[in-house]
Amino acid sequence: NLLHEDGRVDINGKNNYLETPLHLCAGSGDKSAAKTAELLLNFGASMIIIDKWQRGPMDVSYDNAENPIVKVFNNYLNDRNKCSQEIYNQVLEITKNYKNENKKIAEINKSAAA
């Protein structure tokens, strides 16, 4: 849930698919999404939360070819005043795991089709 009873908003709240506002922004395609992603990051949105499909926000932006958001994410991840090396490494690990899982699924589908 995003909204608390006292009116506060959980910037990392999740929907039924375990997506956060940053995940949704990363895949929206809206023209203002890059600015929204930047604002979410500035207010503490996490780049290391994974959704139901084991994707981090960076993976969602890549999957949806959201280049302006990819740029925002890369700028954030490479700025050590905003993002620690530990978080950067975790984002890379999430992406690596997601890509490996997609390869396995593709191989299973290829075998099933043969």
Rosetta constraint file for C-alpha pairs under 8 A:
AtomPair CA 1 CA 10 HARMONIC 7.39 0.50
AtomPair CA 1 CA 13 HARMONIC 5.30 0.50
AtomPair CA 1 CA 14 HARMONIC 6.04 0.50
AtomPair CA 1 CA 15 HARMONIC 6.74 0.50
AtomPair CA 2 CA 9 HARMONIC 5.38 0.50
AtomPair CA 2 CA 10 HARMONIC 4.81 0.50
AtomPair CA 2 CA 11 HARMONIC 6.81 0.50
AtomPair CA 2 CA 12 HARMONIC 7.49 0.50
AtomPair CA 2 CA 13 HARMONIC 4.68 0.50
AtomPair CA 2 CA 14 HARMONIC 6.99 0.50
AtomPair CA 3 CA 7 HARMONIC 6.17 0.50
AtomPair CA 3 CA 8 HARMONIC 5.95 0.50
AtomPair CA 3 CA 9 HARMONIC 4.62 0.50
AtomPair CA 3 CA 10 HARMONIC 6.22 0.50
AtomPair CA 4 CA 8 HARMONIC 5.25 0.50
AtomPair CA 4 CA 9 HARMONIC 6.06 0.50
AtomPair CA 4 CA 10 HARMONIC 7.27 0.50
AtomPair CA 11 CA 20 HARMONIC 7.58 0.50
AtomPair CA 11 CA 21 HARMONIC 6.84 0.50
AtomPair CA 11 CA 40 HARMONIC 7.29 0.50
AtomPair CA 11 CA 43 HARMONIC 7.72 0.50
AtomPair CA 11 CA 44 HARMONIC 7.13 0.50
AtomPair CA 11 CA 45 HARMONIC 5.74 0.50
AtomPair CA 12 CA 20 HARMONIC 5.39 0.50
AtomPair CA 12 CA 21 HARMONIC 6.70 0.50
AtomPair CA 12 CA 22 HARMONIC 7.81 0.50
AtomPair CA 12 CA 45 HARMONIC 5.78 0.50
AtomPair CA 12 CA 46 HARMONIC 6.58 0.50
AtomPair CA 13 CA 19 HARMONIC 7.94 0.50
AtomPair CA 13 CA 20 HARMONIC 5.57 0.50
AtomPair CA 13 CA 21 HARMONIC 7.25 0.50
AtomPair CA 14 CA 18 HARMONIC 4.77 0.50
AtomPair CA 14 CA 19 HARMONIC 5.04 0.50
AtomPair CA 14 CA 20 HARMONIC 4.67 0.50
AtomPair CA 14 CA 21 HARMONIC 7.51 0.50
AtomPair CA 15 CA 19 HARMONIC 5.46 0.50
AtomPair CA 15 CA 20 HARMONIC 6.72 0.50
AtomPair CA 17 CA 51 HARMONIC 6.19 0.50
AtomPair CA 17 CA 52 HARMONIC 5.25 0.50
AtomPair CA 18 CA 50 HARMONIC 7.19 0.50
AtomPair CA 18 CA 51 HARMONIC 4.51 0.50
AtomPair CA 18 CA 52 HARMONIC 5.52 0.50
AtomPair CA 19 CA 23 HARMONIC 5.47 0.50
AtomPair CA 19 CA 24 HARMONIC 6.63 0.50
AtomPair CA 19 CA 50 HARMONIC 7.33 0.50
AtomPair CA 19 CA 51 HARMONIC 5.01 0.50
AtomPair CA 19 CA 52 HARMONIC 7.41 0.50
AtomPair CA 20 CA 24 HARMONIC 6.43 0.50
AtomPair CA 20 CA 49 HARMONIC 7.72 0.50
AtomPair CA 20 CA 51 HARMONIC 7.82 0.50
AtomPair CA 21 CA 25 HARMONIC 6.04 0.50
AtomPair CA 21 CA 40 HARMONIC 7.92 0.50
AtomPair CA 22 CA 26 HARMONIC 6.01 0.50
AtomPair CA 22 CA 37 HARMONIC 6.22 0.50
AtomPair CA 22 CA 40 HARMONIC 6.78 0.50
AtomPair CA 22 CA 45 HARMONIC 6.74 0.50
AtomPair CA 22 CA 46 HARMONIC 7.67 0.50
AtomPair CA 22 CA 47 HARMONIC 7.76 0.50
AtomPair CA 22 CA 57 HARMONIC 6.08 0.50
AtomPair CA 23 CA 27 HARMONIC 6.51 0.50
AtomPair CA 23 CA 51 HARMONIC 7.98 0.50
AtomPair CA 23 CA 56 HARMONIC 7.07 0.50
AtomPair CA 23 CA 57 HARMONIC 4.56 0.50
AtomPair CA 23 CA 60 HARMONIC 6.42 0.50
AtomPair CA 23 CA 61 HARMONIC 7.98 0.50
AtomPair CA 24 CA 28 HARMONIC 5.96 0.50
AtomPair CA 25 CA 29 HARMONIC 7.82 0.50
AtomPair CA 25 CA 33 HARMONIC 5.62 0.50
AtomPair CA 25 CA 34 HARMONIC 7.81 0.50
AtomPair CA 25 CA 36 HARMONIC 7.10 0.50
AtomPair CA 25 CA 37 HARMONIC 6.22 0.50
AtomPair CA 26 CA 33 HARMONIC 7.11 0.50
AtomPair CA 26 CA 34 HARMONIC 7.91 0.50
AtomPair CA 26 CA 37 HARMONIC 7.17 0.50
AtomPair CA 26 CA 57 HARMONIC 6.01 0.50
AtomPair CA 26 CA 58 HARMONIC 7.29 0.50
AtomPair CA 26 CA 60 HARMONIC 5.80 0.50
AtomPair CA 26 CA 61 HARMONIC 4.68 0.50
AtomPair CA 26 CA 64 HARMONIC 7.84 0.50
AtomPair CA 26 CA 66 HARMONIC 6.92 0.50
AtomPair CA 26 CA 69 HARMONIC 6.33 0.50
AtomPair CA 27 CA 60 HARMONIC 5.72 0.50
AtomPair CA 27 CA 61 HARMONIC 5.60 0.50
AtomPair CA 27 CA 63 HARMONIC 7.93 0.50
AtomPair CA 27 CA 64 HARMONIC 5.72 0.50
AtomPair CA 27 CA 66 HARMONIC 6.98 0.50
AtomPair CA 28 CA 33 HARMONIC 6.84 0.50
AtomPair CA 29 CA 33 HARMONIC 6.79 0.50
AtomPair CA 29 CA 64 HARMONIC 7.79 0.50
AtomPair CA 29 CA 66 HARMONIC 6.51 0.50
AtomPair CA 32 CA 36 HARMONIC 6.23 0.50
AtomPair CA 33 CA 37 HARMONIC 5.95 0.50
AtomPair CA 33 CA 69 HARMONIC 7.07 0.50
AtomPair CA 34 CA 38 HARMONIC 6.24 0.50
AtomPair CA 34 CA 68 HARMONIC 5.75 0.50
AtomPair CA 34 CA 69 HARMONIC 4.71 0.50
AtomPair CA 34 CA 72 HARMONIC 6.51 0.50
AtomPair CA 35 CA 39 HARMONIC 6.24 0.50
AtomPair CA 36 CA 40 HARMONIC 6.12 0.50
AtomPair CA 37 CA 41 HARMONIC 6.19 0.50
AtomPair CA 37 CA 69 HARMONIC 6.93 0.50
AtomPair CA 37 CA 72 HARMONIC 7.29 0.50
AtomPair CA 38 CA 42 HARMONIC 6.16 0.50
AtomPair CA 38 CA 72 HARMONIC 6.38 0.50
AtomPair CA 38 CA 73 HARMONIC 7.94 0.50
AtomPair CA 39 CA 43 HARMONIC 6.24 0.50
AtomPair CA 40 CA 44 HARMONIC 6.40 0.50
AtomPair CA 40 CA 45 HARMONIC 5.25 0.50
AtomPair CA 41 CA 45 HARMONIC 4.72 0.50
AtomPair CA 41 CA 46 HARMONIC 7.05 0.50
AtomPair CA 41 CA 76 HARMONIC 7.86 0.50
AtomPair CA 47 CA 56 HARMONIC 6.39 0.50
AtomPair CA 47 CA 57 HARMONIC 5.97 0.50
AtomPair CA 47 CA 58 HARMONIC 7.25 0.50
AtomPair CA 47 CA 87 HARMONIC 7.73 0.50
AtomPair CA 47 CA 91 HARMONIC 6.64 0.50
AtomPair CA 48 CA 56 HARMONIC 5.98 0.50
AtomPair CA 48 CA 57 HARMONIC 7.69 0.50
AtomPair CA 48 CA 87 HARMONIC 7.14 0.50
AtomPair CA 48 CA 90 HARMONIC 6.54 0.50
AtomPair CA 48 CA 91 HARMONIC 5.74 0.50
AtomPair CA 48 CA 94 HARMONIC 7.39 0.50
AtomPair CA 49 CA 56 HARMONIC 5.82 0.50
AtomPair CA 49 CA 57 HARMONIC 7.66 0.50
AtomPair CA 50 CA 54 HARMONIC 5.08 0.50
AtomPair CA 50 CA 55 HARMONIC 5.00 0.50
AtomPair CA 50 CA 56 HARMONIC 4.63 0.50
AtomPair CA 50 CA 57 HARMONIC 7.55 0.50
AtomPair CA 50 CA 94 HARMONIC 7.78 0.50
AtomPair CA 51 CA 55 HARMONIC 5.42 0.50
AtomPair CA 51 CA 56 HARMONIC 6.63 0.50
AtomPair CA 54 CA 94 HARMONIC 7.66 0.50
AtomPair CA 54 CA 98 HARMONIC 6.05 0.50
AtomPair CA 55 CA 59 HARMONIC 5.47 0.50
AtomPair CA 55 CA 60 HARMONIC 6.41 0.50
AtomPair CA 55 CA 94 HARMONIC 7.04 0.50
AtomPair CA 55 CA 95 HARMONIC 7.13 0.50
AtomPair CA 55 CA 98 HARMONIC 6.12 0.50
AtomPair CA 56 CA 60 HARMONIC 6.54 0.50
AtomPair CA 56 CA 91 HARMONIC 7.24 0.50
AtomPair CA 56 CA 94 HARMONIC 6.48 0.50
AtomPair CA 56 CA 95 HARMONIC 7.05 0.50
AtomPair CA 57 CA 61 HARMONIC 6.32 0.50
AtomPair CA 58 CA 62 HARMONIC 6.32 0.50
AtomPair CA 58 CA 70 HARMONIC 6.77 0.50
AtomPair CA 58 CA 73 HARMONIC 6.79 0.50
AtomPair CA 58 CA 91 HARMONIC 7.68 0.50
AtomPair CA 58 CA 95 HARMONIC 7.58 0.50
AtomPair CA 59 CA 63 HARMONIC 6.00 0.50
AtomPair CA 59 CA 95 HARMONIC 6.19 0.50
AtomPair CA 59 CA 98 HARMONIC 7.80 0.50
AtomPair CA 60 CA 64 HARMONIC 6.15 0.50
AtomPair CA 61 CA 65 HARMONIC 5.97 0.50
AtomPair CA 61 CA 66 HARMONIC 5.08 0.50
AtomPair CA 61 CA 67 HARMONIC 7.37 0.50
AtomPair CA 61 CA 69 HARMONIC 6.45 0.50
AtomPair CA 61 CA 70 HARMONIC 5.98 0.50
AtomPair CA 62 CA 66 HARMONIC 6.36 0.50
AtomPair CA 62 CA 67 HARMONIC 7.59 0.50
AtomPair CA 62 CA 70 HARMONIC 6.88 0.50
AtomPair CA 66 CA 70 HARMONIC 6.22 0.50
AtomPair CA 67 CA 71 HARMONIC 6.17 0.50
AtomPair CA 68 CA 72 HARMONIC 6.40 0.50
AtomPair CA 69 CA 73 HARMONIC 6.10 0.50
AtomPair CA 70 CA 74 HARMONIC 6.02 0.50
AtomPair CA 71 CA 75 HARMONIC 6.06 0.50
AtomPair CA 72 CA 76 HARMONIC 6.18 0.50
AtomPair CA 73 CA 77 HARMONIC 6.04 0.50
AtomPair CA 74 CA 78 HARMONIC 6.05 0.50
AtomPair CA 75 CA 79 HARMONIC 6.22 0.50
AtomPair CA 76 CA 82 HARMONIC 6.45 0.50
AtomPair CA 76 CA 83 HARMONIC 6.42 0.50
AtomPair CA 77 CA 82 HARMONIC 7.59 0.50
AtomPair CA 77 CA 83 HARMONIC 5.54 0.50
AtomPair CA 77 CA 84 HARMONIC 7.87 0.50
AtomPair CA 77 CA 87 HARMONIC 7.90 0.50
AtomPair CA 77 CA 88 HARMONIC 5.67 0.50
AtomPair CA 78 CA 83 HARMONIC 7.09 0.50
AtomPair CA 78 CA 88 HARMONIC 7.64 0.50
AtomPair CA 79 CA 83 HARMONIC 5.88 0.50
AtomPair CA 80 CA 84 HARMONIC 5.49 0.50
AtomPair CA 80 CA 85 HARMONIC 7.00 0.50
AtomPair CA 83 CA 87 HARMONIC 6.40 0.50
AtomPair CA 83 CA 88 HARMONIC 6.79 0.50
AtomPair CA 84 CA 88 HARMONIC 6.31 0.50
AtomPair CA 85 CA 89 HARMONIC 6.08 0.50
AtomPair CA 86 CA 90 HARMONIC 6.22 0.50
AtomPair CA 87 CA 91 HARMONIC 6.21 0.50
AtomPair CA 88 CA 92 HARMONIC 6.43 0.50
AtomPair CA 89 CA 93 HARMONIC 6.22 0.50
AtomPair CA 90 CA 94 HARMONIC 6.16 0.50
AtomPair CA 91 CA 95 HARMONIC 6.25 0.50
AtomPair CA 92 CA 96 HARMONIC 6.11 0.50
AtomPair CA 93 CA 97 HARMONIC 6.11 0.50
AtomPair CA 94 CA 98 HARMONIC 6.11 0.50
AtomPair CA 95 CA 99 HARMONIC 6.12 0.50
AtomPair CA 96 CA 100 HARMONIC 6.16 0.50
AtomPair CA 97 CA 101 HARMONIC 6.14 0.50
AtomPair CA 98 CA 102 HARMONIC 6.27 0.50
AtomPair CA 99 CA 103 HARMONIC 6.28 0.50
AtomPair CA 100 CA 104 HARMONIC 6.39 0.50
AtomPair CA 101 CA 105 HARMONIC 6.31 0.50
AtomPair CA 102 CA 106 HARMONIC 6.12 0.50
AtomPair CA 103 CA 107 HARMONIC 6.19 0.50
AtomPair CA 104 CA 108 HARMONIC 6.24 0.50
AtomPair CA 105 CA 109 HARMONIC 6.16 0.50
AtomPair CA 106 CA 110 HARMONIC 6.04 0.50
AtomPair CA 107 CA 111 HARMONIC 6.15 0.50
AtomPair CA 108 CA 112 HARMONIC 6.13 0.50
AtomPair CA 109 CA 113 HARMONIC 6.15 0.50
AtomPair CA 110 CA 114 HARMONIC 6.39 0.50
